[in-house]
Amino acid sequence: MTRQFKLRPEQIEPLAPGHGACIASDRITVEGQAIRWMYREAPDEPQDSGWRFFSGTEDDAYLADASRFAMYDVNTIANYDRSIIPWLGSPVGSAFERPDGQATFEAAPDWTAPEG
């Protein structure tokens, strides 16, 4: 499957370089939806930051389809939604959600990282 991304490569600016790789939903990178849920788990590999980004509209069937997710540089995802940038230094185990109608994220303190 060839993805048709919302942003073209020449639109990507150096907003948050040096954070490593992450996993993001096609709802963000292809459909252009805002990030409303993000968490940081233990990295899967050396270049992985552990960050995972979702629009919050992914249902169980969507989440079960790995082809709807891909690995990206965190900087690329920051270009899709700059509001994540202040949170990127948060430690493994952090989770944040953006409530409906709000511009900023809030900590989700009751969240626990999935077991790997």
Residue pairs with C-beta under 8 A, 6 or more apart in sequence:
1 67
3 26
3 29
3 30
3 70
4 30
5 29
5 30
6 29
6 30
6 31
6 32
6 80
7 29
7 76
7 79
7 80
11 79
12 75
12 76
12 79
13 79
14 75
15 75
15 78
15 79
15 82
15 85
16 74
16 75
16 78
16 84
16 85
16 88
17 75
18 75
19 49
19 51
19 73
19 74
19 75
19 88
20 43
20 47
20 48
20 49
20 73
20 74
21 47
21 48
21 49
21 71
21 72
21 73
21 74
22 48
22 49
22 50
22 51
22 52
22 53
22 71
22 72
22 73
22 74
22 77
23 51
23 52
23 53
23 69
23 70
23 71
23 72
24 52
24 53
24 54
24 69
24 70
24 72
24 77
24 80
25 53
25 54
25 55
25 58
25 62
25 68
25 69
26 68
26 69
26 70
27 33
27 54
27 55
27 57
27 58
27 62
27 68
28 34
28 35
28 53
28 54
28 55
28 77
28 80
28 81
29 70
29 72
29 76
29 77
29 80
31 55
32 80
33 55
33 57
34 55
34 81
34 83
34 98
35 53
35 54
35 55
35 77
35 80
35 81
35 83
35 84
35 98
36 54
36 55
36 56
36 57
36 97
36 98
37 53
37 54
37 55
37 56
37 95
37 96
37 97
37 98
38 51
38 52
38 53
38 54
38 84
38 87
38 95
38 96
38 97
38 105
39 51
39 52
39 94
39 95
39 96
39 108
39 111
39 113
40 49
40 50
40 51
40 52
40 90
40 91
40 92
40 93
40 94
40 95
40 113
41 50
41 52
41 92
41 93
41 113
41 114
41 116
42 50
42 92
42 113
42 116
43 49
43 50
43 92
44 50
44 116
48 71
49 74
49 88
50 92
51 74
51 77
51 88
53 77
53 81
53 84
56 97
56 98
58 68
62 68
74 88
77 84
78 84
78 85
78 88
83 98
83 103
83 104
83 105
84 105
87 94
87 96
87 105
90 96
92 113
93 112
93 113
94 107
95 107
95 108
95 111
95 113
96 105
96 106
96 107
96 108
97 105
97 106
97 108
98 104
98 105
98 106
99 106
